[in-house]
């Protein structure tokens, strides 16, 4: 299926594109043809009507996540309907009638400039598309969200990592849904052909409670203690928190105890049903070249010299970390970032790996993708 994702550089669009990419990676690893052709549309894609129409040629589904949610009231009110009209005109020029999934907002029912903007855009798309799904979303949070930009969770996380105290509304509440979960709902809707209004379940919390939970994560994490992650919501929130540490707070320092007998240090503590293992790697060899959607994973070189490379999927953004068993540090892998480890020394490389859950061959959450 040829699927276009608008707003592909944004939080929700990137998570959706990453999950479709994961399905394609899994198929290629099995020697099968990728089931989807992914079309990524960002802000620049809408700057040229002919190029937009060409990109949409043959498209069977559009996940429409592009939108404007901040700015002058008049500009915001006009922006989302204008984007919808551009998308409709491009589809008409391309001669396609795709299934459109529109990322709407719970604010669409409100009579304010943003609510009207989202509601009118949805009405336009609904009138055009023969198959239309109105995906009504609450506050979206997730890995690589932008702080101080209409995202309270990312903003609170930014305060935690910068050791600053935000001003909180003691009565404030927020309804939360992870970007990955929202993206998967949108993808499943396309694959099943479901239309109409869909409002995914979310987690209602107070802003104070949210801040307290994030600071609790931080108190544990800086001591290399991982919380109980059996609740999928806590796992998603913890991954969002720790992803904000990358790359500025990498690698993670470890407490090393040393005496005449040698050295002792801990890799990780806590979690639930965790999985630990060691690997040896010959000089010049590479392990990894894969990514995960939710797995919490820690790399720790205990002997030898290595370079750990991490690339945000669907981008060329690569970070490298030179690590050595002489100075043990932790490198944690975050969702939707493909990674590998290369032995760059002359001798054998010994690496300790820790993940928050035991490996399940039926659900490996591992997608081959070269860094």
N, C-alpha and C positions, 0 to 999 in steps of 0.2 A: 504494500500500500504506500502511495506517495502522500506523505504528511507534511504540511507546512506548519511551522511554529513562529508566530509573530512575537515580537518582544523577546527574541531568543537570547539576548544579552542580559535580560532582567532575571530576577530571582526565580519566578515561576517558570518562565520560558526556558531558562538554562536547566532547571531540574527536569522538566518534561523532555527536552532534547536529550539530556544525559541518559534518561531511562530508555528512550527509544534507541539511542546509540548502544546501550547495554544489551538490548535484545539482539541487535545486529551483530555485536561482538560475540555473543554466545553462539549465534548461528554459524558465524565464520569459523569459530574454534571447533565446531563439530563438522566442518567441511561442507556446510550447507550455504545456500545463497541467502544473503540478508533479506529478511521479509519486508523491510521498509526502506523507502527512499526518503531521506530527511532533508527538508528545505528549511534553512535557517533565515529568518527575516528580522532584521534589526531596524533601527531608526533610519539608517541610510537607505534601506531597501525601499522606503516609501518616498524617497526624494525624486525618483524617476518612474513615471507611470508605465512606460514601455518595459523597463527592466523588471518592474514588479509583476506585470502581466506575464512576461516571459518566464519568470521564476514559478508562477502559479500554473503554468501549462501542465495539464495532466494530473493536477492535484485532486486527490479524492477526499481529503479531510484537512481542515484548518483548525489548529488550536490557537485561538486568538487571545493572546495575553498582553499585547501591546496596549499601552494606555498612558494617560496623563492624570496624575493625582495631586499635583501641587503646582502652585503658580498663582497668578492673578485670577480672581473668580471668573471673570468674563472669558479669559483664555482657557481655563480648565473646562468650563461649561461647553465651550465650542469645540474643544480639541477631540474628545472621544467620539462624538458623532462624525467629525470630519475624518478621523482615521477609519471609522467604519465605512463611510462612503468611498474612500480611496480603495479599500479592500474589495468592496462590492464592484466598483467600476473595473478594477483589475481582473476580477473573476469573470466579469462579462466580456472583457476584451480577450481573455484567454479561452473563453468558451467553456468554462467549467462550472459545475454546480455542486460544490463539495459539501460534505457534512461540516457544519461550523459549530465548534464548541467555544462559547464566549465566557471568558472569566469575568463574571459580573461581581457585584459587591452587595453586601447586606445593606449598604448605604443607599442603594438604588431606590428603596422605598421612601426615602426621606426627601422632603421638598427643599433641598438646598442645591447650590451650584454643582457640587460633585455628584450628588444623588441623581439630579436631572441629567447630567452628562452621561453617566453610566446607563441610566434607564433608556434614554433616547437612542444611544448607540446600540443597545440590545434590541430595541424595537426595529431598528433599521435592518439589522442582521437577520432577525427572525422573519421579517417580511421577504427578504431575499432568498434565504437558504431553504431548499426543499426539506433538508434535515437540519434541525437546529436544536442545540442543547444550551440551556441557560444555566451555567454553573455558578451558583451564588456562594461566594466565598467570604469567610470572616477574615481576621487578621492572620496573614501568612508569615511564618518565620522559617528559617532554615539556614543551612550552610551557605556562606558567602553572601548573606544579606548585607545591605548597606546601612550602617548606623547613621543616626541623625538625619534620616530621610524617610519619614513616615513609617518607621518600623520600630515599635517600642521595644521588642525583644532584642533586636540587634543593638539598639542604643543602650539598653541596660547591660548587655554583654560587653560593649565597648567601655562602659564605666568600670566594670569589674576588672578588665585587663589593664586599664589605665589607673587603677587604684583611686578612683574618684567617686564621690557620692552624689547621685542624682537627686533632683527634687521630685518627690513622688506625690501623687494625688492619693491620699489615704482612702478615698472612696472609689477610686478608679478600678475598673474591671476590663478585662479583654478576653475575647473568645479566640482561641488559638488553633491553627491547623498547620501542620508541617508542609512545606512546599512540595516535598517528595510525595506525600500522601495525596495532596490536591492534584499534582501532576498525574499520578497514577489513576485517579478517578477520571480525569479528562481523557487519558489514553484508553482506558477500559470502555468509556462511553463510545469512542470512535470504533473500537474493535467489535463492540456488540451492537452498534447502531442505535443506542438508546437516545431518545430525544425528550424534550420537555424540560421542566425546571428540576434541578438537582441541587440540594443543599447538604453537603457532606457534614458528618458529625464533627464537632470541635470540642475543645476543652476550655471551659470557662474558669478563669482564675482572677484573683485580684492582682493589681500591679505590685502591691507590696509582697504578696505571696510569690509572684514570679521573680522579683528581685532577690528575695530571701533564698529561693531554691537555687538560683544562679550563683549566688555568693557561697552557698553551701557546696556546690560543685567545685568552686574555685579553692576553697579551703582544703578540700580533699585532694584535688588534682595536683596542686603545687607540692604536695607531699607524696606524689605518685600513688595515691589511693583512688581507686575507681569506685563510684557509687553502684548500688544495685540498679541494673539497667533492664530488669525483666519487664517493666512497663514500657511499651513502645513509645509512649509520649515522652517519658523521661529519657529514653535512648535518643530520640530525635532532638530533644532540647539540649542534652549533653553534647551531642555531635555538633550542634549549632554553636554552643559555647566554646568548645575546644577548637573548632575550625577557625574561630576568630584569632587564635594564637598564631596561626600560620600566615606568613613565614617569620614574622618579626620576633616571635618568642621561641623560635627553634634554633638549635636543639634544646631539649629539656634537660636541665642539670640534674644530677643524682647525688645523693649523700653517700660519700665513700668513707668507710672506716678502715684504717690501715694501721698495722702494728708489725712486729718482727716476723709474724707468721705469713703476712701477705695482706691482701685487701678483701673486703666484704662490702657488697652493695646490693640493694634490692632493685629489681626491675619494675614490678608493679604489684599492688595489693588490692584486695577487694573484688568488686565485680560479682558476677554470679555465673556458675558453671563455666568458668574461664578455661582457656586452652593454652598450654605452653608447649614449646618445642624448640629444639636446637637444629641448626643446619651448618654444614661445612661447605665451603665454596672454593674451588681451585682458582689460582691466579688467572685473571682475565675473563672469568666466567661471570654471567649475569643471572640473577634470579628475579622473579616478579613479572614486570610488564603486565600488570592487571590492575583493576580498580574494584571498589566495593560500593554498594549503595547505603549500607548502614553499619557495617562491621567496625568495631573499635579495635585498632591493631597498633602494637608498639614494636619497633625494631630496636635492638640493642646489640651492638658489636662488642664482643668480649675479648676477641683476639684477632689481630690483623688490621689491615687498612682497607677502607671501603669508601665509595661514593654512593650516596643515596640520592636518587633523582625523583622528583615529583612534578607531574604535569596536570594542570586542571583540564579535564576532558573537554574536547571540542574547541580547545584553544592551543596556542603555541607557548603558553606561559609555563616555563620550566624553572624550578629551583633545584640547586645542587647543594648537598651537605657532605663535606669530607669528615669522616668519623674514624676513630681509632680505638682499639682495645686498650691502649695506654691511657686514654682519658674517656672512660665510659659515659656516654650521654644517650638519651632516648630520643628517637624520632617517631612521632605518632602519625599514622596514615589517616587521612580524613576522607569522607565519602566523596565520590565523583572526582577523585584525583588519582590518576594512574601512576604507578610507582615501580621502581626497581632498585636493586642493590648490586653493585659491581665490585668484585675484588680487584683493587688496584695495587695491592702489595705483592711482595715476592713469595710470601708463604701462604699457608692455608688461612682462610677467613672463617671465623666461628661467630655465628649470629644467634642471639636468643630472640624468640618471637613470643608475643603474648597477645591474645585476643579475648574479648569479653565473653565469648560463648564458644562451646565446643563445635567443631566442624561438623556440618551435616551434609553428606554427599547429595542428599535430595534437594537441598537448598543451600548451595555453596556460597552464594552472594559474592562471586568472583568472576570478573569479566575480562578476558584477555584483550589488551590494548597496549601496543608498544609506547613507551614514553617518548 
